[in-house]
Each structure stands twice: as structure tokens, then as C-alpha cells.
Amino acid sequence: SLSNATAVQLAGYLEHPNGWVRQQAQRLLFEKHAVEAVPALKTLAVNATQPEVRATALWTLDALGAAEAEAILASLKDADAGVRKVAVKLASTKFGESPTLIEAVSSLAEDPDARVRYEVAEAAAAMPRDVRVRTCQTLARRGDTDPWVLAAVRWSAGDAAWLLLDAVFASRLRRVRPPSRP
């Protein structure tokens, strides 16, 4: 039974094919504050074959207070957009601890997945002003049509919205060719 499982066994259950079992294992890890499972969770966060297991391991590490920059940085490069999205969310809470995370998240402003770009836009609000403006400019120049991404960019630009508009207009004007003279 899950309630009698050790912390390491519970971490192993995060790979169970049944979603209910995975959820219960995660809940028990959290309730027991099972820090003994941290090494196994770190391994799962990077090496599990299923993306939902990698994402769940990240969330569980965070709940246990053990989501470190190294695991988050690796997850920001994950092939699965859902894992990258979770990694951006967690990274944004650790910008003060790791400036490397700020640049890694900012670089995802060009991510092909709108869900990841949305999280990057939200995370930009917690970045230092120069990086925040650069990140928002990259997102805005991309020509995104997703209303949630656009709203998050506007919100994160904050007091630097004029810099964002300036960059967007400048990039669009460069694309417009002046009329030829007769």
C-alpha cells in the first residue's frame, strides 16, 4: 500500500502508469515532507521517460523546498514544452538566488510553444529592469497573436512600457520599405 511505502518507493510511484497512483504518491511525499526522496526526485526530474513524471518531480521538489537551480536549468532545456513551462514558473521564484536562471528564462522568449512564452512573459516581471525590457521586447517583436501572452507582456513591461513600444515600432518600421521616388 502507498501509505506504508518509503519515501524512495513513493518517488518511484511517480512513474506509475495510473495517474491516481502518481497523484497519491506525490501527496504522500508532500504530507510526510519526505526529504529522503530528494535524490530520487532529482533523477526523475531530468531522466524520467514521461514528461508528466519530469514535471511532477519538479513540482514535488519545489514543495519539499529542494528545487535547486541546477535541476531547474536542466528542465528549462527539456524537449517537452510542459516541462519547460513548469521550469520557468519555478525559476521565477528563484531569480534572487541564481542570476543564471534569469538569463536562461529570458532566452526562452523565442520558445515555439505559446504556453512557455506566456510563463516567460509572466516571469519577466520579476527580472531586473534591463532584462525584463529585453525579454518583453523579444516577445512583442515576435508578433505573437496569443492574447494571454500579449497581456502578460503588457503587464510585465510595467513602468518600461514606453521602451517596449519604442522597440516594437522601430522593428516594424525597419520592415516597411519607403515608397520609391519617380
C-alpha atoms as a printed R data frame, in Angstrom:
    type eleno elety resid chain resno      x      y       z
1   ATOM     1    CA   SER     A     1  0.000  0.000   0.000
2   ATOM     2    CA   LEU     A     2  1.166  3.545  -0.714
3   ATOM     3    CA   SER     A     3  0.721  4.733   2.863
4   ATOM     4    CA   ASN     A     4  3.331  2.218   4.057
5   ATOM     5    CA   ALA     A     5  5.821  2.926   1.259
6   ATOM     6    CA   THR     A     6  9.193  4.507   1.977
7   ATOM     7    CA   ALA     A     7  9.993  7.948   0.579
8   ATOM     8    CA   VAL     A     8 12.139  6.452  -2.185
9   ATOM     9    CA   GLN     A     9  9.386  3.989  -3.087
10  ATOM    10    CA   LEU     A    10  6.881  6.847  -3.233
11  ATOM    11    CA   ALA     A    11  9.187  8.714  -5.607
12  ATOM    12    CA   GLY     A    12  9.254  5.584  -7.769
13  ATOM    13    CA   TYR     A    13  5.462  5.551  -7.827
14  ATOM    14    CA   LEU     A    14  5.552  8.882  -9.678
15  ATOM    15    CA   GLU     A    15  6.349  6.761 -12.750
16  ATOM    16    CA   HIS     A    16  3.317  4.519 -12.250
17  ATOM    17    CA   PRO     A    17  1.076  4.299 -15.343
18  ATOM    18    CA   ASN     A    18 -2.025  5.059 -13.270
19  ATOM    19    CA   GLY     A    19 -2.485  8.809 -12.723
20  ATOM    20    CA   TRP     A    20 -4.300  8.305  -9.425
21  ATOM    21    CA   VAL     A    21 -1.343  6.377  -8.022
22  ATOM    22    CA   ARG     A    22  1.041  9.128  -9.173
23  ATOM    23    CA   GLN     A    23 -1.099 11.808  -7.503
24  ATOM    24    CA   GLN     A    24 -1.343  9.892  -4.249
25  ATOM    25    CA   ALA     A    25  2.403  9.266  -4.207
26  ATOM    26    CA   GLN     A    26  3.056 12.976  -4.723
27  ATOM    27    CA   ARG     A    27  0.554 13.891  -1.998
28  ATOM    28    CA   LEU     A    28  2.151 11.490   0.467
29  ATOM    29    CA   LEU     A    29  5.644 12.777  -0.319
30  ATOM    30    CA   PHE     A    30  4.409 16.276   0.457
31  ATOM    31    CA   GLU     A    31  2.436 15.327   3.564
32  ATOM    32    CA   LYS     A    32  5.344 13.355   5.013
33  ATOM    33    CA   HIS     A    33  7.784 16.089   3.998
34  ATOM    34    CA   ALA     A    34  9.837 13.213   2.643
35  ATOM    35    CA   VAL     A    35 13.166 14.927   2.023
36  ATOM    36    CA   GLU     A    36 14.795 11.481   1.837
37  ATOM    37    CA   ALA     A    37 13.229 11.231  -1.627
38  ATOM    38    CA   VAL     A    38 15.021 14.339  -2.950
39  ATOM    39    CA   PRO     A    39 17.877 12.477  -4.720
40  ATOM    40    CA   ALA     A    40 15.380 10.159  -6.446
41  ATOM    41    CA   LEU     A    41 13.173 13.134  -7.375
42  ATOM    42    CA   LYS     A    42 16.139 14.999  -8.872
43  ATOM    43    CA   THR     A    43 16.909 11.969 -11.015
44  ATOM    44    CA   LEU     A    44 13.276 11.707 -12.126
45  ATOM    45    CA   ALA     A    45 13.097 15.425 -12.940
46  ATOM    46    CA   VAL     A    46 15.837 15.005 -15.520
47  ATOM    47    CA   ASN     A    47 15.755 11.358 -16.604
48  ATOM    48    CA   ALA     A    48 12.154 10.099 -16.441
49  ATOM    49    CA   THR     A    49 10.888  8.990 -19.838
50  ATOM    50    CA   GLN     A    50  7.421 10.524 -19.430
51  ATOM    51    CA   PRO     A    51  7.243 14.345 -19.463
52  ATOM    52    CA   GLU     A    52  4.443 14.414 -16.876
53  ATOM    53    CA   VAL     A    53  6.710 12.494 -14.490
54  ATOM    54    CA   ARG     A    54  9.523 15.010 -15.019
55  ATOM    55    CA   ALA     A    55  7.106 17.899 -14.368
56  ATOM    56    CA   THR     A    56  5.613 16.204 -11.289
57  ATOM    57    CA   ALA     A    57  9.088 15.538  -9.904
58  ATOM    58    CA   LEU     A    58  9.924 19.248 -10.329
59  ATOM    59    CA   TRP     A    59  6.741 20.340  -8.556
60  ATOM    60    CA   THR     A    60  7.411 17.849  -5.765
61  ATOM    61    CA   LEU     A    61 10.985 19.072  -5.346
62  ATOM    62    CA   ASP     A    62  9.606 22.587  -5.057
63  ATOM    63    CA   ALA     A    63  7.007 21.523  -2.480
64  ATOM    64    CA   LEU     A    64  9.783 19.940  -0.434
65  ATOM    65    CA   GLY     A    65 11.899 23.089  -0.687
66  ATOM    66    CA   ALA     A    66 14.515 21.276  -2.733
67  ATOM    67    CA   ALA     A    67 14.078 22.661  -6.256
68  ATOM    68    CA   GLU     A    68 17.598 23.897  -6.912
69  ATOM    69    CA   ALA     A    69 18.857 25.984  -9.810
70  ATOM    70    CA   GLU     A    70 20.740 23.057 -11.363
71  ATOM    71    CA   ALA     A    71 17.622 20.901 -11.794
72  ATOM    72    CA   ILE     A    72 15.573 23.874 -12.987
73  ATOM    73    CA   LEU     A    73 18.232 24.885 -15.541
74  ATOM    74    CA   ALA     A    74 18.250 21.356 -16.947
75  ATOM    75    CA   SER     A    75 14.450 21.371 -17.160
76  ATOM    76    CA   LEU     A    76 14.415 24.716 -18.994
77  ATOM    77    CA   LYS     A    77 16.099 22.816 -21.844
78  ATOM    78    CA   ASP     A    78 13.672 19.874 -21.767
79  ATOM    79    CA   ALA     A    79 12.268 18.680 -25.098
80  ATOM    80    CA   ASP     A    80  8.724 18.853 -23.703
81  ATOM    81    CA   ALA     A    81  7.007 22.251 -23.542
82  ATOM    82    CA   GLY     A    82  5.024 21.275 -20.436
83  ATOM    83    CA   VAL     A    83  8.219 20.592 -18.506
84  ATOM    84    CA   ARG     A    84  9.778 23.855 -19.734
85  ATOM    85    CA   LYS     A    85  6.641 25.702 -18.618
86  ATOM    86    CA   VAL     A    86  6.909 24.279 -15.090
87  ATOM    87    CA   ALA     A    87 10.639 25.057 -15.025
88  ATOM    88    CA   VAL     A    88 10.014 28.707 -15.978
89  ATOM    89    CA   LYS     A    89  7.386 29.015 -13.244
90  ATOM    90    CA   LEU     A    90  9.762 27.593 -10.625
91  ATOM    91    CA   ALA     A    91 12.757 29.559 -11.910
92  ATOM    92    CA   SER     A    92 10.910 32.840 -11.488
93  ATOM    93    CA   THR     A    93 10.712 32.243  -7.739
94  ATOM    94    CA   LYS     A    94 14.496 31.773  -7.553
95  ATOM    95    CA   PHE     A    95 15.793 34.724  -9.584
96  ATOM    96    CA   GLY     A    96 17.279 36.278  -6.445
97  ATOM    97    CA   GLU     A    97 19.263 33.117  -5.718
98  ATOM    98    CA   SER     A    98 20.548 32.468  -9.227
99  ATOM    99    CA   PRO     A    99 21.149 35.168 -11.854
100 ATOM   100    CA   THR     A   100 21.862 32.331 -14.312
101 ATOM   101    CA   LEU     A   101 18.177 31.425 -14.140
102 ATOM   102    CA   ILE     A   102 17.205 34.937 -15.237
103 ATOM   103    CA   GLU     A   103 19.145 34.708 -18.497
104 ATOM   104    CA   ALA     A   104 18.048 31.120 -19.105
105 ATOM   105    CA   VAL     A   105 14.375 32.077 -18.742
106 ATOM   106    CA   SER     A   106 14.827 35.215 -20.843
107 ATOM   107    CA   SER     A   107 16.284 33.112 -23.658
108 ATOM   108    CA   LEU     A   108 13.008 31.185 -23.819
109 ATOM   109    CA   ALA     A   109 11.204 34.283 -25.121
110 ATOM   110    CA   GLU     A   110 11.719 32.684 -28.550
111 ATOM   111    CA   ASP     A   111 10.271 29.313 -27.475
112 ATOM   112    CA   PRO     A   112  7.977 27.798 -30.122
113 ATOM   113    CA   ASP     A   113  5.272 26.994 -27.552
114 ATOM   114    CA   ALA     A   114  2.856 29.779 -26.521
115 ATOM   115    CA   ARG     A   115  2.403 28.292 -23.029
116 ATOM   116    CA   VAL     A   116  6.121 28.600 -22.377
117 ATOM   117    CA   ARG     A   117  6.227 32.145 -23.797
118 ATOM   118    CA   TYR     A   118  3.313 33.075 -21.517
119 ATOM   119    CA   GLU     A   119  5.230 31.867 -18.455
120 ATOM   120    CA   VAL     A   120  8.317 33.747 -19.667
121 ATOM   121    CA   ALA     A   121  6.232 36.909 -20.027
122 ATOM   122    CA   GLU     A   122  4.866 36.449 -16.506
123 ATOM   123    CA   ALA     A   123  8.333 35.708 -15.123
124 ATOM   124    CA   ALA     A   124  9.745 38.835 -16.770
125 ATOM   125    CA   ALA     A   125  8.004 40.948 -14.130
126 ATOM   126    CA   ALA     A   126 10.459 39.578 -11.551
127 ATOM   127    CA   MET     A   127 13.551 40.215 -13.690
128 ATOM   128    CA   PRO     A   128 15.868 43.202 -13.354
129 ATOM   129    CA   ARG     A   129 14.606 46.098 -15.484
130 ATOM   130    CA   ASP     A   130 17.110 45.774 -18.346
131 ATOM   131    CA   VAL     A   131 16.488 42.036 -18.788
132 ATOM   132    CA   ARG     A   132 12.735 42.491 -18.290
133 ATOM   133    CA   VAL     A   133 12.590 45.105 -21.058
134 ATOM   134    CA   ARG     A   134 14.739 42.998 -23.410
135 ATOM   135    CA   THR     A   135 12.604 39.917 -22.739
136 ATOM   136    CA   CYS     A   136  9.338 41.786 -23.282
137 ATOM   137    CA   GLN     A   137 10.719 43.357 -26.460
138 ATOM   138    CA   THR     A   138 11.675 39.945 -27.815
139 ATOM   139    CA   LEU     A   139  8.235 38.589 -27.019
140 ATOM   140    CA   ALA     A   140  6.488 41.611 -28.555
141 ATOM   141    CA   ARG     A   141  8.629 41.625 -31.710
142 ATOM   142    CA   ARG     A   142  7.773 38.002 -32.264
143 ATOM   143    CA   GLY     A   143  4.348 39.086 -33.466
144 ATOM   144    CA   ASP     A   144  2.524 36.812 -31.053
145 ATOM   145    CA   THR     A   145 -1.220 36.684 -31.522
146 ATOM   146    CA   ASP     A   146 -1.951 34.762 -28.332
147 ATOM   147    CA   PRO     A   147 -3.959 37.221 -26.187
148 ATOM   148    CA   TRP     A   148 -2.649 35.768 -22.924
149 ATOM   149    CA   VAL     A   149  0.977 36.191 -23.970
150 ATOM   150    CA   LEU     A   150  0.278 39.755 -25.092
151 ATOM   151    CA   ALA     A   151 -1.491 40.598 -21.827
152 ATOM   152    CA   ALA     A   152  1.388 39.166 -19.797
153 ATOM   153    CA   VAL     A   153  3.918 41.158 -21.846
154 ATOM   154    CA   ARG     A   154  1.965 44.377 -21.256
155 ATOM   155    CA   TRP     A   155  1.711 43.648 -17.532
156 ATOM   156    CA   SER     A   156  5.380 42.700 -17.137
157 ATOM   157    CA   ALA     A   157  6.618 45.744 -19.052
158 ATOM   158    CA   GLY     A   158  5.318 47.850 -16.167
159 ATOM   159    CA   ASP     A   159  6.948 51.259 -15.972
160 ATOM   160    CA   ALA     A   160  9.036 50.465 -19.052
161 ATOM   161    CA   ALA     A   161  6.082 50.084 -21.421
162 ATOM   162    CA   TRP     A   162  7.272 53.037 -23.496
163 ATOM   163    CA   LEU     A   163 10.596 51.237 -24.141
164 ATOM   164    CA   LEU     A   164  8.639 48.196 -25.245
165 ATOM   165    CA   LEU     A   165  6.523 50.242 -27.660
166 ATOM   166    CA   ASP     A   166  9.581 52.034 -28.989
167 ATOM   167    CA   ALA     A   167 11.308 48.735 -29.793
168 ATOM   168    CA   VAL     A   168  8.213 47.218 -31.397
169 ATOM   169    CA   PHE     A   169  7.566 50.260 -33.587
170 ATOM   170    CA   ALA     A   170 11.241 50.508 -34.550
171 ATOM   171    CA   SER     A   171 11.365 46.868 -35.634
172 ATOM   172    CA   ARG     A   172  8.177 47.226 -37.658
173 ATOM   173    CA   LEU     A   173  9.368 50.430 -39.322
174 ATOM   174    CA   ARG     A   174 12.549 48.676 -40.453
175 ATOM   175    CA   ARG     A   175 10.380 46.135 -42.252
176 ATOM   176    CA   VAL     A   176  8.391 48.812 -44.093
177 ATOM   177    CA   ARG     A   177 10.134 49.936 -47.238
178 ATOM   178    CA   PRO     A   178  9.832 53.590 -48.120
179 ATOM   179    CA   PRO     A   179  7.966 54.318 -51.347
180 ATOM   180    CA   SER     A   180 10.183 54.619 -54.401
181 ATOM   181    CA   ARG     A   181 10.613 58.025 -55.935
182 ATOM   182    CA   PRO     A   182  9.650 58.527 -59.554
